[in-house]
Amino acid sequence: MIKNLVSMIVGILQIQVILHLMEIQVIQPDNSGTCDWESAYGIEEISSGTQTWEIKIGNFVNTSCNVFDVVIGIVNLKNNGDTYFWEAQSGVQAYLYNAESGVKHKMTGSSWSNTSSYGAAYGTDDVIKVSLNMSNGELRFYKNDADQGVAFTVNTSYSYYLGVALQGAEIIIIQ
C-alpha cells in the first residue's frame, strides 16, 4: 500500500518530492537538465556510538554536467539543501563516496583532501549502506552488502549527519 502511494505521488509531481512514510524518505529532483544539485540530510545528529543508514538508488540518470551525479556521505553541517552538502565553507567536515567512479573525497573547510580510488561505482537499484563508528572514527560504505572497506577515519570531535546529494537520480533513504 505504501509503495503504491509513493509511486502515485512520484508519478504526479515533476518537482522534488520528499515523503516521510514511517522512516523512509524518497527524494526525486527535477530532472530537467539544469544540472542543479539537491541535498538531503539525516534527521539524527550522530556524536557517539555506531550509526548505519541504507540508501537505495533508483532511476539513475548519468548526466553530462559533472562526474558525480550521486554522492553519499556524512557532514557536520546541514545547511545546503538546495546545493551539494559538502559545499566549501568555514567549519565544514564532509566525507564522500562518489557514485560514478567509486572515488572517495574529503572536504575540510574549503580544501579537498584525500581524494582517491576507494570502492565500486554504484547506480540504479544498488543499496549503499553507510556505517559511522564514533568510538574509533571509522566510516565504511557497503555496496549491496559488500564492504568497501574503511573509507576514512573521521574527526570524532564533530557530530555528523547523513548527507546525500544528487543530480539526475531518485533515492530512497531508509533510516
Residue pairs with C-beta under 8 A, 6 or more apart in sequence:
2 21
2 22
2 24
5 21
6 19
6 21
6 26
9 17
9 19
10 17
10 26
10 28
10 170
13 28
14 30
15 30
16 27
16 28
16 29
16 30
16 38
17 26
17 27
17 28
18 25
18 26
18 27
18 40
19 25
19 26
23 174
23 175
24 172
24 173
24 174
24 175
25 40
25 172
25 173
25 175
26 170
26 171
26 172
26 173
27 38
27 40
27 164
27 166
27 170
27 171
27 172
27 173
28 59
28 170
29 36
29 38
29 166
29 167
29 168
29 169
29 170
30 36
31 61
31 168
33 63
35 63
35 65
35 66
35 167
36 82
36 83
36 167
37 82
37 83
37 84
37 165
37 166
37 167
38 81
38 82
38 165
38 166
38 167
39 80
39 81
39 82
39 83
39 84
39 85
39 163
39 164
39 165
39 166
40 81
40 163
40 164
40 165
40 171
40 173
41 75
41 78
41 81
41 85
41 161
41 162
41 163
41 164
42 53
42 161
42 162
42 163
42 173
42 175
43 175
44 51
44 161
44 175
45 159
45 160
45 161
46 74
46 132
46 134
46 159
46 160
46 161
47 134
47 159
47 160
48 134
48 135
49 134
49 135
50 131
50 132
50 133
50 134
50 135
51 131
51 132
51 134
52 129
52 130
52 131
52 132
53 129
53 130
53 162
53 173
53 174
53 175
54 127
54 128
54 129
54 130
54 173
54 174
55 72
55 127
55 128
55 129
55 130
55 164
55 171
55 172
55 173
55 174
56 125
56 126
56 127
56 128
56 171
56 172
56 174
57 70
57 99
57 122
57 123
57 124
57 125
57 126
57 127
57 128
57 169
57 170
57 171
58 124
58 125
58 169
58 170
58 171
58 172
59 124
59 169
59 170
60 69
60 70
60 99
60 123
60 124
60 168
60 169
60 170
61 69
61 168
61 169
62 69
62 100
62 123
62 168
63 69
63 167
63 168
65 167
65 168
66 167
67 98
67 100
67 101
68 84
68 98
68 99
68 100
68 165
68 167
69 99
69 100
69 166
69 167
69 168
69 169
70 98
70 99
70 100
70 122
70 123
70 164
70 165
70 166
70 167
70 169
70 171
71 84
71 85
71 86
71 96
71 97
71 98
71 99
71 105
71 163
71 164
71 165
71 166
72 96
72 97
72 99
72 128
72 130
72 141
72 162
72 163
72 164
73 85
73 86
73 94
73 95
73 96
73 97
73 130
73 139
73 162
73 163
73 164
74 94
74 95
74 130
74 132
74 139
74 154
74 160
74 161
74 162
74 163
75 85
75 86
75 92
75 93
75 94
75 95
75 160
75 161
75 163
76 91
76 92
76 93
76 94
76 158
76 159
76 160
76 161
77 89
77 91
77 92
78 85
78 161
78 163
80 87
83 165
84 165
85 94
85 163
85 164
85 165
86 92
86 94
86 96
86 105
86 107
86 163
86 165
88 107
88 109
88 110
88 111
89 109
89 110
90 109
90 110
91 109
92 107
92 108
92 109
93 107
93 108
93 154
93 155
93 158
93 160
94 105
94 106
94 107
94 163
95 104
95 105
95 106
95 139
95 151
95 152
95 154
96 104
96 105
96 106
96 107
96 163
97 104
97 118
97 119
97 128
97 130
97 141
97 148
97 151
98 104
98 105
99 121
99 122
99 123
99 169
100 121
101 121
102 117
102 118
102 119
102 120
102 121
102 122
102 148
103 115
103 116
103 117
103 118
104 114
104 115
104 116
104 117
104 118
104 119
104 151
104 152
105 112
105 114
105 115
106 112
106 113
106 114
106 115
106 152
107 113
114 152
118 141
118 148
118 149
118 151
119 141
119 143
119 148
119 149
119 151
120 143
120 146
120 148
122 128
122 143
126 143
126 144
127 143
127 144
127 145
128 141
128 142
128 143
129 141
129 142
129 145
130 139
130 140
130 141
130 162
131 138
131 139
131 140
131 141
131 142
132 138
132 139
132 154
132 160
133 139
133 140
134 156
136 153
137 152
137 153
137 154
137 155
137 156
138 150
138 152
138 153
138 154
139 150
139 151
139 152
139 153
139 154
140 147
140 148
140 149
140 150
140 151
141 148
141 151
142 148
154 160
162 173
162 175
164 171
164 173
